[in-house]
Amino acid sequence: MKRVFISDCEGPISKNDNAFEVTSHFVPAGDKIFSITSRYDDVLSDLAKKPGYNAGDTLKLVVPFLKAYDVTDQLVREFSARNLVLIPDVKNTLAQVRDKAPTYIVSTSYEHYIEALCQAIDFPFGNTYCTKLCLDKYELKEQERNQLKKIGEEIAEMQIFEIPQGANSLKDLPFKTQVTIHRLDEIFWVAIEKMQIGKIYSEVNPIGGVEKAEAVKDVTRRLPTTLADVMYVGDSITDKEAFRLVKENDGLTVSFNGNQYAVENADIVVMSPDSAVTAVLAEAFVRSGKRETLELVANWNRQTLANSSVDDNLKKWFFQLHPHELPKAKIVSTENMGKLAKESSEFRKKVRGEAVGRLG
């Protein structure tokens, strides 16, 4: 069977959180609105497990606010291209991986952003899965526009809440947070969903959570190959279901500068300022499979890597980028999971910035 490489986009490939940045730029207090909605997304997908709701559905919840401030597809397309920030060396990394194995990007991001990314890194758009969105086809009544602006102002006045470590249900949240969640339920699933613009919630389908797992399945059908021959790289709650699918079927899962949700569901945790380590792990996986890749990481040092079967030119490039100390790569275990999750979450904020790094 043919081994395949699949990666999330924002995190492993780029530093952006495009939907956050778009909302922040075009909507007054959009950074606050998006951050609270994103945390609400974590609650619905991970704690409340709302039927039909997927991690990453923040990307449809914020669309009515974009419409309220006359954001168009062209504006999003131009903004995305202008503000694209890549992880260092990722273009070379993906070129090397594509030379060895079929390579796909599975992203929750809007298609406007993924189109801009593909142009920047010379990657085939046909090998991507992303959130389809046509802003221009939706009309907004003036009454709804004014109502949405007031709702946005109300959300922006809310306090950004934290989800306590170990919380398993809504009852585990502080009372004030439960009150906030209840109000957000009313806003999104009563007030906005009943508006004419509310049809966005049934028509826009973000590629996150279960949809990412379905995309991975689709890749294996297209090639064809098996889930055991998949290496999946991700960094957030939107990758959790894809991680679980691949891991449960003996494929390899890698958290790249991931948050708690990614680390807890990965085989390997990577913390790196550049993407070259991804090329090394992908090379090892494609050449030798999961077990040998895990052995390489279990003995992660310059000597072990130098003596490995990884391509000599790739090793030379990697060592030139890291002449003194290799990026951190660790196998996740029950014993080290909590420590790695905390360490990786902090490293993530340094690489991508505090605001983006805190998003689920």
N, C-alpha and C positions, 0 to 999 in steps of 0.2 A: 504494500500500500504506500501511497505517496504522503509524506509528511507535509503539514501546512502550517503557516504562521499567520495568526490573527491578532490584531492589536486594536485596543481602544485608541482614540485620537488625542483628546485633551488630557494631558498628563504624560503619557509615554511618548507622544510625538510633538505636541505643542504645549506651550505654557498657558495658553488662553483658557478662559471659560467664556466662550463667545456669547452665549445667551445672557450671562451675567453682565458682560461688558456692553452688549447692545442695549439691554434694559437700563443700565446705569447711565449710558450716554444720552438716550433719547427720552427717558421718562424722569421727571423730577423725583428725587429721592429714590430712583430706581434701584440703586445698590441695596438700600434697606429693604425695599419691597421684595427684591429677588432673594435676598439672604433669608428673610423670614419665610417666604414661600418655599425655599429650598429646605429649610429645617422642617417645615410642615410636611413636605414631601417625604423626608426621612421617617417622620412619625407615621404617616399613612401607609407607607410601603413596608416598614420594618416592625412597627409596634401594633398599629390598628389593623394592618393587613386588609385594607379596604378592598372589597371585591372589584375586580376590573381595573384596579389602580396599579401602576408600575413605577418603580424607582426611575426618576428622570422626567416624570410627567409635569414637573415644574415648567418645562419648555412649552407646554400648552396652557398652563394656568396663567402665565404672564402675557400671552398673546393679546388678550383684550386690552391690556394697558398699553401695549405697543400701538394698537389701532387707535386708542383714544388720543394719542399724540401724533397721529398721521404718519406713522412709520410705514414705509413701502418696501417691497422686495428689492428694489434698486438701492435704496438707502442701506439696507442690511448687507447687500452684496458688496457695495463700495466700502462700507465700514469694516467688514470682515477682511477684505483684501488689504486694506490700509493698515490694519492693526494686528495682523498675523505675527505671532512670535513663536518661533520653532525652538524645540529642545536642541541644544548644540549638537552638530554632527549627525542629525537625524536623516538628512537627505542621503548621506553616504551610507548610513546604517541600513536604511530601507533598500537602497540599491544593491547592497551586498546580500541582504536577505532574499530579495527577489531573484537574485542570480542563482540561489540555491533551492528555493521552494516557492510554491504558490503563496502569494501574500495578499491579505485582505485587511481592510480597516472597518471596524464595526463601531459606530459612534452615535451618541445621543444628539450630537450637534445638528443644528439646522443645515439643510443642504447648501444654502448660500455660502456658509463657512467651509464646508467640505470641498465644494467646487474651487474656492480660492486656495485651499490647502493643496489640493491635487495639482493645480497649476504651478504652485510654488515649489513643489518637490518632485514634479514630473511623475506623478502616480496616476494610474488609470482610474477614472471616476467609476467605471464599471465594476471595479473591485472594492467598492465601498457600500456600506449600509448606513443610512443616516435618516434624520427626521425630515420628512417631506412637509413643506409649508409654502403656501401661496397666500401671502398677506393681501395681495391686491384684489382677490376675488371676494373678499368680505366687505360688506357695507356696514356703516355704523350710524345709527340714528343719533341726532344731536342730544336727545334726552339721555340716551344710554352713554354717550360720550361724557356728559357732565356727571352722570352717576358714577361712572368708572373713575373719573378723576377724584371724586370725593372718597371713593373706596380706597384708592391708592394712597390718599393722604392719611386715611385711618390706619391702614396697614403700616405705613411709614412711622406712625407714632407708637406702634407696639414695640415692646422690648424683645430683642433677639434672645430666644431661650436656648438652654442647653438640654441635651438628653442625658440623664444620669447614667453613669457606667452601670451595666447590669440590668437596666430597665427592660422589661419584657412585655409590658402592656401599658395602656394609657393610665391605668391606676397607679403605675410606678412613677408617674410624673408629678412634680409639685403642683399644688392646687392652682396657683396663678397660671402655670403653663397649661393646665387642663382648661381653664377659662379661655385662654387665648386660642387653643385648638378648637374649642366649641364655636368661638366667634368666627374663626377662619372657615369652619365647616359651613356656617350660615352664609358667609360671603361668597365662597366659591360654588357651593352645591345648591344654594337657594337663590341668592340675589343674582349672581352672574349667569349661572346655568339657565335661568329662566328668561334671560334677555335674548333678543334675537341673535346677538353676537355669541351667545352661549353655545351655539351649534359647533363652534370651534372645538369644544371639549369632546364631542363625539366624532369629529372629522379629522382632527390632528392626532397622529399616533406616534409619539416619541419612541425612538429606538433605545429603550432602557429596560433594565430588569429582564422580565421574561422575553421581551422582544429581542434583546441581545442574544439570549440563549437560542431563540428560534433562528436568528441570523447565522449563528455558528452551525446549527443543524443544516441550514440551507447550503452553506459552503461545503459541508461534507457530502451533500447530495450532488452538488454541481461538479465536483472533481472527477469521480467520487473517491472518498477516503473514509476513514473511521475517526471517531472522536478520540480514540487512543493515539492517533497520529497528529493531534492538534496541539500546538503551543499557543496559549492565549495570554496576552499581556494586558493588564488593566490597572486601575488605580482608585476606584470609588464604589459607592453603593450601587451604581448602575451596572457594574460588572459582576455583582455578586451571583446572580443566577447563571451567567455564562461560566464563571469560575466553577460553580458547583457542578454544572453539567459536564464540563471537561474533566474536572478532577475525579468525579464519580465514575467516569469511563476510562480512567487511567491515562488521560492526556496530561500535559504539563501546564501549570498555571503560575504566572509570575506577576507579583505586585511591584509596579514601578513607581517609586515615590508615592506609595498608596496611603490611604487613610485606614482607619480601623476596619471598615467593612471589607476592604481589599485584602489586608494582611490576614484577617481571620479566615479567609477562604482560599488562600494561595499556598502553593507548595514552596515557592521561593520568594523572598523579599529582597528587592534591590533598592538601594539608595544611591543615586548618582546625579551629578550635575549635567551629565551628557548622556547620549543614547548608545554609545559604543558597546557598553556591556550587553545590551539587548542583542546586538549582532553576534557577540561571542556566544551567548547562551543559545541563540537560534541556530548557529553553526553547529554547536555540540549536539543539539537536539536532532537536527536534520541528519547529521552524520551517524549518530550512535543511539539516539532514542532517549527516553525519559530517565532510565536508571543511571546511565552514564553521565547525563547532565547533572543529576542530583549528586553523584559522586564527585564531580568536578567542583560543585558548590560546597559540598561538605568539607573539601580540602582546599578551600579558596585561597590561593596565594600565587605569587609570581612563578615559583618553581613548578608547581603542579600544572598551571596553565601552559607554561613553556613546554612541558613534556607531554601535553595533551595532543589529541589528533586534530585540534582546531587548526584551520588553514594558517600557514606561516605568515602570509602577508597580512592577514587579519590580526594575528597576534602582534606583529611588528607595529601596525597602526595603533592598536590598543595600548601597547606599552609606551609608545611615543606620547599618547594623550595622557597617560598616567605613569610618569617616570618614577614616582616615589611611593605612592600608595594607591592600591586598587580601590575602585568604588566598592562599597559594602554589598555583599551578597550572602544571604543566610537561608538555610532551610528552616521552615516554620515548624515548630513543635508545640505541643500543649504547654510545655514548660516555658518557652520563650515568647509565646504569642503576644502576651500583654505588653512585655517590654518592647518587642519589635514594633507593635502597633503604635505605641507612644512615640518611639524614636522616629519611625517613618513619618508619622503625622507632623512632627515638628520639622523634619527635614523637608517635607512637602511644602510647608509654609515658606521656608527659606528660598526654595527654588521658584515657586509660583506666586509668592506674595501672600501676606496675611489674609486678605479678604477672600481670594480664590481658594487658598489652602484650607480654609475653614469650612468650605462648602462640602456637602456630603458626596 
